[in-house]
Amino acid sequence: MDIVLPDKLYYTIGEIAKAFNVNASLIRFWEKEFSIISPRKTSSGSRKFSPDDVKKLQLIYHLVKEQGYTLEGARQRLKEDKQKPLTNLDVVTKLERVKQMLIEIKENLE
């Protein structure tokens, strides 16, 4: 899944939820379930997600929603090899971009 967010230092939970096309409650749930997600909290309790948090959420989304892992399975996968799932996710994301570019080129040629 290609997440489209503006270049910022921090994102609100609403921006994150909209980018992932999920409810904010799911983002909060994943935050509780996966210790790798640790957004900053303002004095009023609002969450501020860094670009690193977004990458981690993208990895969790990929494992749970796209690969079909259970939450426990995703936690195990993250513990087994912290770098490999991210690398796989990066490859999938890049291939999706290339596919989209090729589709656009094909449409322009027709």
C-alpha positions in Angstrom: 0.0 0.0 0.0 1.4 3.4 -1.0 0.7 5.9 1.7 0.4 9.5 0.5 1.2 12.1 3.2 2.6 15.6 3.0 6.2 16.1 4.1 5.9 17.0 7.7 7.7 16.3 11.0 4.6 15.0 12.7 1.2 13.8 11.7 -2.1 13.6 13.6 -3.9 10.4 14.2 -6.6 11.7 11.8 -4.1 12.2 9.0 -2.7 8.7 9.6 -6.1 7.0 9.7 -7.2 8.8 6.5 -3.9 7.8 4.7 -4.4 4.2 5.6 -8.1 4.3 5.0 -8.9 2.9 8.5 -10.5 4.2 11.7 -8.4 6.1 14.2 -9.4 3.5 16.8 -7.5 0.9 14.8 -4.3 3.1 14.9 -4.7 3.4 18.7 -5.3 -0.3 19.0 -2.1 -1.1 17.0 -0.2 1.4 19.2 -1.2 -0.6 22.2 -0.5 -4.0 20.6 2.8 -3.2 19.0 5.5 -1.6 21.2 7.5 -0.4 18.1 4.9 2.4 17.6 5.5 5.2 20.1 4.0 8.5 18.9 4.7 11.7 20.9 1.8 13.0 23.0 1.1 16.6 23.5 0.1 18.0 26.9 -3.5 17.6 25.9 -2.9 13.9 25.0 -3.0 14.2 21.2 -0.8 11.8 19.4 1.9 13.1 17.0 3.3 10.4 14.7 6.7 10.8 13.2 7.6 9.6 9.6 9.4 6.7 11.3 6.1 5.8 13.1 4.3 5.9 9.8 6.8 3.5 8.3 6.3 1.1 11.2 2.5 1.4 10.9 2.9 0.7 7.1 4.8 -2.4 8.0 2.1 -3.5 10.5 -0.6 -2.8 7.9 1.3 -4.8 5.3 1.7 -7.8 7.6 -1.8 -7.8 9.1 -4.1 -6.5 6.3 -2.2 -7.5 3.1 -0.3 -10.6 4.2 -3.1 -11.9 6.5 -1.0 -12.3 9.6 -2.7 -12.5 13.0 -1.6 -9.8 15.5 0.5 -12.5 17.3 1.9 -13.7 14.0 2.9 -10.1 13.0 4.6 -9.6 16.4 6.5 -12.8 15.9 7.5 -11.8 12.4 8.7 -8.4 13.7 10.8 -10.1 16.4 12.3 -12.8 14.1 13.8 -10.4 11.6 13.3 -6.7 12.1 14.9 -5.7 8.8 13.6 -8.3 6.4 9.8 -7.3 6.5 10.7 -3.7 6.0 12.8 -4.6 3.0 10.0 -6.7 1.5 7.5 -3.9 2.1 9.9 -1.4 0.4 10.2 -3.7 -2.6 6.4 -4.2 -2.9 5.9 -0.4 -2.6 8.4 0.3 -5.3 7.0 -2.3 -7.6 3.5 -0.9 -7.2 4.8 2.5 -8.2 6.5 1.1 -11.3 3.3 -0.7 -12.2 1.4 2.5 -11.9 3.9 4.4 -14.0 3.8 1.6 -16.7 0.0 1.8 -16.8 0.2 5.6 -17.2 2.7 5.2 -20.1 0.5 2.6 -21.8 -2.5 4.9 -21.5 -0.6 7.8 -23.0 0.5 5.7 -25.9 -3.0 4.6 -26.8 
